[in-house]
Amino acid sequence: MKKKLWIIFPFIFSLLPISCQEKNPCNLSAEVLKELDTLESWIKTPEIQDFDIKRMKNSYNEPSLFNTKTETYRFIWNSTFEGRKVYRIEENNGQYRAIIKIYTDTYDTTGITKEFEISKDIWNNIVNTLAANNFWAYLHLSKEKAMYLDPTTITIEGYKPIKDKCTLKNYHFIARQSFKDTAFVSMYKLFYELDKK
């Protein structure tokens, strides 16, 4: 019996690193893993999903990304004094399109909407640069303690049907009220490239 255990134990211990890697293939920090799990459990709450559906519809006439079916990324600029902007890109069966909505102020409910096809190169530039900036594992809320009077809130969201290889999640968002996070600023500025179309 002892002989059999000595043969089995090394085999079991050799499998442990493999099972750990599957749960955390990119060796993300404990803080990031905790935030990702918190975010995922939060967005799966029916009350949060209902709230997001209503908020996106009423504020921007936009769909919630929680349950979308195609790979989609969205940037939202929401400012008390500078109006609101929504930039959304999505892929569907190898076709890429952008939707831009500009609202002149907080009370503007109609806005100006532009919808157009984008090239695979533009899509790849945005998506690959987001990935290179670690979008899928980026802390979704700032650790900054500062309070802002009438802040500008900036959000970037992403959804893809195939889970991200590092986070093993389909959905992620980042929100900031400060421009001090330079990596975040470089990510949201990617969407302004769509203005050139």
Number of C-alpha atoms within 10 A of each C-alpha: 5 7 7 8 10 10 10 11 11 10 11 10 10 10 11 10 10 12 11 11 11 13 14 17 14 12 13 14 10 10 9 15 17 12 16 23 12 11 15 16 10 13 16 12 10 10 11 12 17 12 12 17 17 16 15 14 13 11 15 20 15 16 14 16 23 19 14 13 12 15 19 22 25 21 25 21 18 20 18 14 12 13 17 24 21 20 23 21 24 21 18 11 6 7 12 19 18 22 17 22 20 19 20 17 16 14 12 14 14 13 18 12 13 12 13 12 13 17 12 13 10 16 20 11 14 20 20 13 15 21 15 11 15 15 22 25 23 18 18 20 13 14 8 11 6 8 9 9 6 10 14 19 15 21 20 24 20 23 24 21 14 11 12 16 13 16 21 16 18 18 25 25 22 19 17 20 21 18 11 10 12 9 14 22 14 13 21 20 12 16 22 13 12 19 9 5 9
